[in-house]
Amino acid sequence: MRDAHLTINRAALLHNVAQVKHHAPQAKVMAMVKADAYGHGALLVSQILQHHVDALGVAFLAEGLALRQAGITCPIAVLQGVFNTTELELAFEHDFYLVVHQQAQIELLAQYTGTKQTLIWLKVDSGMHRLGFMPNDVLLAYQQLKPLHCVQDIILTSHFACADDLSSPKTLQQLAVLDTLATQLPPLARSFANSAAILAWPQSHHQWVRAGIMLYGSSPFANKSAAQLNLQAVMTLNTQIIALRTIKTGDSVGYGSTWQATRPTRLGVIAIGYGDGYPRHILANTPVLVNGQTTVIVGRVSMDMITIDLTDIEAQLGDSVTLWGDGLSADTIAPYANSIGYELFCQVTPRVRRLVN
């Protein structure tokens, strides 16, 4: 059987939740499980986390409905909100929290004639310029929302553009906008902090934090590793050696013959490729682990296979190979693909078997 698989480490996930609570001990925790929990499996992650966090976060309604239909009962927030009356009715039927970021969504809520209520997360564009009411429009939005019978309470929310860059003034500028706005509104619970802000901007924590990439054991910072942040890899991507061969000095490997051996080289072919979500454009000399020993990719990544250099390590047919995860952080691999850990996780395809330990 082809052995490309990823393993989800339940203990590591719960360890990382504990780190969120360590950094923001007074705040409620929303765990981001959008985009299939960053490729880790939204249902699996939600099943593990639902009794350890205060809410789950999804991007759009269908993601939340899939979790409800699979039996997830804890609070779920829909971060893009809803966009028509059918979606609104479904949202109330299934007890979702709703983000409101534009006037049309307030008008939808005003037209709701049912009896249910929910928490509304009033989103402010404090400088990201993606979603949210401009600061000058927030008071009016609040005044429109507050009297609606379907609004149980309102939480003020926003999103940071540069919280992962401690040298950027942008986060302090956004916080200043939000702090000024808070003086113009009645006292409201606030939710601003993403993973980077949880770890580096304690003044942003307030009543709710929204943990994303740190839950999965990846660092949001370019210059600080997950290990330095006491985060543990949740996903480990593995396969095995399916063929061995030896080539001469000057022989080339792979499509385009882009890599040539500078010495007699022992090669291993491993059963994974871009059809499994491993980046095709990743550089030669990207590290992998073979039985805990570090070696490198040679030649281009194919759809189903990758070739690695075994010349200087002990390895044989069937040996396990780690592409990223336990012992080899995705944050280490991502720069070889001019990417980030988030993208590596999200690109793993369904044909890779999922296991849990």
Secondary structure, 3 states (H helix, E strand, C coil): CCCCEEEECHHHHHHHHHHHHHHCCCCEEEEECHHHHHCCCHHHHHHHHCCCCCEEEECCHHHHHHHHHCCCCCCEEECCCCCCHHHHHHHHHCCEEEEECCHHHHHHHHHCCCCCCEEEEEEECCCCCCCCECHHHHHHHHHHHCCCCCEEEEEEECCCCCCCCCCCCHHHHHHHHHHHHHHHCCCCEEEEECHHHHHHCHHHCCCEEEECHHHHCCCCCCCCCCCCCCCCCCEEEEEEEEEEEEECCCCEECHHHCEECCCCEEEEEECCCHHHCCCCCCCCCCEEEECCEEEEEECCCCCCCEEEECCCCCCCCCCEEEEEECCECHHHHHHHHCCCHHHHHHHCCCCCEEEEC
